[in-house]
Every structure is written in C-alpha cells, then in structure tokens.
Amino acid sequence: MKANQPWLKQIAKLGFLLTMGVSMNASAGLFGFGGTSWKEEVLLHDGSKIVIKRSQSYGGKREIGQTPPIKEQDIIFTVQGYSQSITWKSEYGEDIGRSNFLLVALHILRDTPYIVATPNLCQSYNKWGRPNPPYVIFRYEGKEWRRISLQDLPVEFKDVNLVVDPKAEEKAIAAQSLVSANLVKKLNSSLDQPEYRSILREAIKPPAPGSSINCPIATTAAGKPIAPEIDGKLLYYNWWPLAQDWLNKSYHGNK
C-alpha cells in the first residue's frame, strides 16, 4: 500500500483536525468561547479573606453581531463548619435567554454564607419582582439556598466584593492566577451604578443613570401592566417582599 495515496492523506488531515479540536476543548479557559474558570479572593466584612472558584459559560439569546452573554455561572467555596464545599449557581433562564443574575457579593456571618446578586437585564428584573434596591439575596440554610428579603441581610454586610462584570473584564481576569481583592475593587470602580458601589439599604429613586431599576413594566396588548395582583392591587415595585408580607398577615396571622 502506497503512503502517498489521496485517501491516506485525507485520513491524516482528519486526525490532525480532531487532535486540534480536543486540544481546543481542553483549553476551556478561553473567554468568549465555551467558558472559563478562575480563582478570586473575597474580602469579607470582618477583614478576613477567602479564595473562591468561579466559572461561567457563554451562550443564549443575543442580537446579530453581539458576543454571547453569560449563559450560566457558579461559585464554589468552603466554610468552617461544613464538611463539603458549597456551590451557588446561576442557571440559564429560558425565559430571559441568559443567566438570571450578576453576582455582587459573598458574605459570611457565624458560618452562614449569603449571596447578593442583581437581576440580569430587564426581563430578569421583572421576573424577580422588580426589587428596589435591585438585589436578589440568598442565604444558605441546611443544604440549599433560600431567597431572603433585604431586611434579613445582616447589616454588617456593606461591601461589593465580587467582580460584578467578569465578561467585560475578561482580559484582566485571564492574566491572573488569582484575582486579588484589590483587583476586584479596582475592576468594579469603573461601574457607575450605585448598587455596585456598595450594598444599598434604601430604595433608589429613579431615574438613576444606568441603574437596573430603569426598566419598563411589561404590559399586555391592551396596555395593562403585567404584575401580580393582591386584593386587586397591582404590585409594580418590589412585589416579592410585599407579597410575602401579605401572605404572612393573611395566613400566619390567623394561626
């Protein structure tokens, strides 16, 4: 059999391309393609620091000519008192075509971790109750994350301590073996939105330039706002805690 036969050359070429494909897939750390992961240093409220692992994948809905948005993202970390590492994940939202959240902060008090996130664009903002300040907050209870109100977030937590927009800062992140807490602060300093400067406790009064709350209320074809109703009253803003309060008064108060 002659080694210079055309079909042998084609097989050799195919083998080279497959090898290249495997090599590229193994380099999943390339931003803007399949996704990436990195280590990030988190400065906690008491001055201590922990190192977390973050990862994100790209994909979902986008306009022609735009790069893929963050499809999913997660963080993994360890906390004293837990035998296994803890994972928080922002999964793909089919209804919004991307990850539900942007991460803002991770804080820990008495071995209980809390996640502060903001809805990712207006569709997510409407989906998660149009909170103002625009935070969706989770507390780790037992073996799962539960959403809590801003009032239940310990007052000790004041700082934004995670890279809020890692997709925009991908080059700076990719150049680091560990994204330091100082670099986190520097990268976030370019963000103008007040909710990314520190953890707000008071509602933002519109219009705040670039703020997440500057989102129109979805309406029906007849122009009626699409929002939950309680006792015939439309809850335009921050309806989740209002709805929770109504449920507690209506049902738990009768026990």
BELQUIHU-V857918 format. One record per pair of residues at least 24 apart in sequence whose C-alpha atoms are under 10 Angstrom apart, sorted by the first residue. I is the first residue (numbers start at 0). J is the second residue. If there is no record, write none. Layout:
I|J ; I|J
//
This chain:
27|56 ; 28|54 ; 28|55 ; 28|56 ; 28|173 ; 29|169 ; 29|170 ; 29|173 ; 30|55 ; 30|56 ; 30|57 ; 30|165 ; 30|166 ; 30|169 ; 30|170 ; 30|172 ; 30|173 ; 31|56 ; 31|57 ; 31|58 ; 31|66 ; 31|67 ; 31|68 ; 31|69 ; 31|166 ; 31|169 ; 32|56 ; 32|57 ; 32|58 ; 32|66 ; 32|67 ; 33|57 ; 33|58 ; 33|67 ; 33|70 ; 34|58 ; 34|69 ; 34|70 ; 34|71 ; 34|72 ; 34|166 ; 35|72 ; 35|169 ; 35|173 ; 36|72 ; 36|73 ; 36|74 ; 36|172 ; 36|173 ; 37|74 ; 37|172 ; 37|173 ; 37|175 ; 37|176 ; 37|177 ; 37|178 ; 38|74 ; 38|75 ; 38|172 ; 38|175 ; 38|176 ; 38|177 ; 38|178 ; 38|179 ; 39|74 ; 39|160 ; 39|161 ; 39|162 ; 39|172 ; 39|175 ; 39|176 ; 39|177 ; 39|178 ; 39|179 ; 39|180 ; 39|182 ; 39|183 ; 40|160 ; 40|161 ; 40|162 ; 40|177 ; 40|178 ; 40|179 ; 40|180 ; 40|181 ; 40|182 ; 40|183 ; 41|104 ; 41|105 ; 41|106 ; 41|159 ; 41|160 ; 41|161 ; 41|162 ; 41|178 ; 41|179 ; 41|180 ; 41|181 ; 41|183 ; 42|104 ; 42|105 ; 42|106 ; 42|158 ; 42|159 ; 42|160 ; 42|161 ; 42|179 ; 42|180 ; 42|181 ; 42|183 ; 42|184 ; 43|104 ; 43|105 ; 43|106 ; 43|107 ; 43|108 ; 43|155 ; 43|156 ; 43|157 ; 43|158 ; 43|159 ; 43|160 ; 43|180 ; 44|105 ; 44|106 ; 44|107 ; 44|108 ; 44|155 ; 44|156 ; 44|157 ; 44|158 ; 44|160 ; 45|106 ; 45|107 ; 45|108 ; 45|155 ; 45|156 ; 48|179 ; 48|180 ; 49|76 ; 49|77 ; 49|78 ; 49|180 ; 50|75 ; 50|76 ; 50|77 ; 50|177 ; 50|178 ; 50|179 ; 50|180 ; 51|75 ; 51|76 ; 51|77 ; 51|86 ; 51|105 ; 51|177 ; 51|178 ; 52|76 ; 52|77 ; 52|86 ; 52|177 ; 53|86 ; 53|87 ; 53|88 ; 53|165 ; 54|88 ; 54|165 ; 55|88 ; 55|89 ; 55|98 ; 55|165 ; 55|166 ; 56|91 ; 56|98 ; 57|97 ; 57|98 ; 57|166 ; 58|91 ; 58|96 ; 58|97 ; 58|98 ; 59|91 ; 59|92 ; 59|93 ; 59|95 ; 59|96 ; 59|97 ; 59|98 ; 60|93 ; 60|94 ; 60|95 ; 60|96 ; 60|97 ; 61|96 ; 61|97 ; 67|97 ; 67|166 ; 68|96 ; 68|97 ; 68|98 ; 68|166 ; 69|96 ; 69|97 ; 69|98 ; 69|99 ; 69|100 ; 69|101 ; 69|119 ; 69|164 ; 69|165 ; 69|166 ; 70|96 ; 70|97 ; 70|98 ; 70|99 ; 70|100 ; 71|97 ; 71|98 ; 71|99 ; 71|100 ; 72|98 ; 72|99 ; 72|100 ; 72|101 ; 72|102 ; 73|102 ; 74|102 ; 74|105 ; 76|112 ; 77|110 ; 77|112 ; 78|107 ; 78|109 ; 78|110 ; 78|111 ; 78|112 ; 79|109 ; 79|110 ; 79|111 ; 80|109 ; 80|110 ; 80|111 ; 81|110 ; 81|111 ; 81|141 ; 81|142 ; 85|112 ; 85|139 ; 85|142 ; 85|143 ; 85|144 ; 86|139 ; 86|142 ; 86|143 ; 86|144 ; 87|113 ; 87|114 ; 87|137 ; 87|139 ; 87|143 ; 87|144 ; 88|144 ; 89|116 ; 92|123 ; 94|122 ; 94|123 ; 94|126 ; 95|119 ; 95|120 ; 95|121 ; 95|122 ; 95|123 ; 95|124 ; 95|126 ; 96|122 ; 96|123 ; 97|123 ; 98|123 ; 99|123 ; 99|124 ; 99|126 ; 99|127 ; 100|124 ; 100|127 ; 100|134 ; 100|135 ; 101|134 ; 101|135 ; 101|161 ; 101|162 ; 101|163 ; 101|164 ; 101|165 ; 102|134 ; 102|135 ; 102|159 ; 102|160 ; 102|161 ; 102|162 ; 102|163 ; 102|164 ; 102|165 ; 102|195 ; 103|134 ; 103|135 ; 103|136 ; 103|158 ; 103|159 ; 103|160 ; 103|161 ; 103|162 ; 103|163 ; 103|164 ; 103|187 ; 103|194 ; 103|195 ; 103|196 ; 103|197 ; 103|198 ; 104|136 ; 104|156 ; 104|157 ; 104|158 ; 104|159 ; 104|160 ; 104|161 ; 104|162 ; 104|163 ; 104|195 ; 104|197 ; 104|198 ; 105|137 ; 105|156 ; 105|158 ; 105|159 ; 105|160 ; 105|161 ; 106|138 ; 106|152 ; 106|153 ; 106|155 ; 106|156 ; 106|157 ; 106|158 ; 106|159 ; 106|160 ; 107|138 ; 107|139 ; 107|153 ; 107|155 ; 107|156 ; 108|153 ; 108|155 ; 108|156 ; 110|139 ; 111|138 ; 111|139 ; 111|140 ; 111|141 ; 112|137 ; 112|138 ; 112|139 ; 112|140 ; 112|144 ; 113|137 ; 113|138 ; 113|139 ; 113|140 ; 113|144 ; 113|145 ; 113|146 ; 113|147 ; 113|152 ; 113|153 ; 113|156 ; 114|138 ; 114|139 ; 114|144 ; 114|145 ; 114|146 ; 114|152 ; 115|146 ; 115|149 ; 115|152 ; 115|156 ; 115|159 ; 115|160 ; 115|161 ; 115|198 ; 116|159 ; 116|161 ; 116|163 ; 116|195 ; 117|163 ; 117|194 ; 117|195 ; 117|211 ; 118|211 ; 118|212 ; 119|211 ; 120|211 ; 120|212 ; 120|213 ; 120|214 ; 121|211 ; 121|212 ; 121|213 ; 121|214 ; 121|215 ; 121|216 ; 121|217 ; 122|214 ; 122|215 ; 122|216 ; 122|217 ; 124|211 ; 124|212 ; 124|213 ; 124|214 ; 124|215 ; 124|216 ; 124|237 ; 125|212 ; 125|214 ; 125|215 ; 125|216 ; 125|217 ; 125|225 ; 125|226 ; 125|235 ; 125|236 ; 125|237 ; 125|238 ; 126|226 ; 127|237 ; 127|238 ; 127|239 ; 128|226 ; 128|227 ; 128|234 ; 128|235 ; 128|236 ; 128|237 ; 128|238 ; 128|239 ; 128|240 ; 128|241 ; 128|242 ; 129|211 ; 129|212 ; 129|213 ; 129|214 ; 129|216 ; 129|226 ; 129|234 ; 129|235 ; 129|236 ; 129|237 ; 129|238 ; 129|239 ; 130|202 ; 130|211 ; 130|212 ; 130|235 ; 130|236 ; 130|237 ; 130|238 ; 130|239 ; 130|240 ; 131|194 ; 131|199 ; 131|200 ; 131|201 ; 131|202 ; 131|203 ; 131|204 ; 131|211 ; 131|212 ; 131|236 ; 131|237 ; 131|238 ; 132|193 ; 132|194 ; 132|198 ; 132|199 ; 132|200 ; 132|201 ; 132|202 ; 132|203 ; 132|204 ; 132|210 ; 132|211 ; 132|212 ; 132|237 ; 133|194 ; 133|198 ; 133|199 ; 133|202 ; 133|203 ; 133|210 ; 133|211 ; 133|212 ; 133|237 ; 134|194 ; 134|198 ; 134|199 ; 134|200 ; 134|211 ; 134|237 ; 147|239 ; 147|240 ; 148|239 ; 148|240 ; 148|243 ; 149|198 ; 149|199 ; 149|200 ; 149|201 ; 149|240 ; 150|200 ; 150|240 ; 152|200 ; 154|198 ; 154|200 ; 156|197 ; 156|198 ; 156|199 ; 157|196 ; 157|197 ; 157|198 ; 157|199 ; 157|200 ; 158|184 ; 158|195 ; 158|196 ; 158|197 ; 158|198 ; 158|199 ; 159|183 ; 159|184 ; 159|187 ; 159|194 ; 159|195 ; 159|196 ; 159|197 ; 159|198 ; 159|199 ; 160|184 ; 160|187 ; 160|195 ; 160|196 ; 160|197 ; 160|198 ; 161|186 ; 161|187 ; 161|195 ; 162|186 ; 162|187 ; 162|195 ; 163|187 ; 163|190 ; 163|195 ; 164|190 ; 202|237 ; 212|236
//
